[in-house]
């Protein structure tokens, strides 16, 4: 993983809004309708090249494939893991407790979604080799056309998948999540063997304290920190044989525009996350629920070999942060942990699920351009102090 040695590097969290026709084809697939597979593959390849080129044109250093072929950052693996034989609507699986008093907000955000969560009914094994290789090939072809500083591909964490996808086969929750860890190693290895960074999407380490899913009884009985540690153990199983230098992690309290009044403090998410065999850790730091938590790094030491990627741009609102504010935020973290130990990021994705948008795509790109400008301003100011 590259370090911010000469200047502050920039990145984001992975997902972008897909083109409208790609959205329609992905939705049709989720609903079980037939589509033209050859056309889909062609459009995904084209759209991946377009989103990579746009990131590079904006000046983003560490780019992604935009998760172009995926319906969402979680449920996509249902087709890549044998043993997930059923799908149920996401509304039947989990809910955020701070949103319970606001059903009108839930409707507004998710009324056009068709998120289907896989259910485990048999022993799990990875069968998604062709699909992940398709994504890798499309991404690497795009990178050849538009070379960045570095590149990453997101993949779901074992803990998030276990937390959200009901288990109807394994004897215990521990056995289930560790089995998922063993299975996901194949996907992570495919990405890193291709010379890319893998980003582990692990909001389970943060939002799991407030989300009610099929396994909530485990949280109540054992305590959330115990579940966090178990999820990190499963992740480390999934990362066997992979250098931490090729791995970054994303933490968040879920990408929804709600009150977030029940979010746990960032310290309580970072402490278990620091035990994971990863190098970079991206976390929400720009939105109003967490912007104050930079202070945690006054006494929380970043472990040797790790890099923090604080979000200095909010992915949930359409106000465009000014470069001066972004620069201030970056300098605050740099002064606490050292410039070389941070990369400037975004709170969460701009296209977490198909048909769920918090930020207009044109505004999202404005935010990223200002991120790059703000990072350069911060780099100039920090250089004066050296």
SULFENSUL-V816696 format. One record per helix or strand of 3 or more residues. SS is the DSSP state (~ for helix, > for strand). FROM is the first residue (numbers start at 1). TO is the last residue. If there is no record, write none. Layout:
# SULFENSUL-V816696
ss=SS from=FROM to=TO
ss=SS from=FROM to=TO
This chain:
# SULFENSUL-V816696
ss=~ from=20 to=30
ss=~ from=37 to=58
ss=~ from=75 to=79
ss=> from=81 to=89
ss=~ from=90 to=92
ss=~ from=97 to=99
ss=~ from=103 to=110
ss=> from=116 to=126
ss=~ from=129 to=145
ss=> from=150 to=156
ss=~ from=158 to=164
ss=~ from=173 to=193
ss=> from=197 to=201
ss=~ from=204 to=207
ss=~ from=216 to=222
ss=~ from=224 to=238
ss=~ from=244 to=246
ss=> from=247 to=250
ss=~ from=266 to=273
ss=> from=280 to=283
ss=~ from=291 to=298
ss=> from=307 to=311
ss=~ from=323 to=337
ss=~ from=339 to=341
ss=~ from=361 to=385
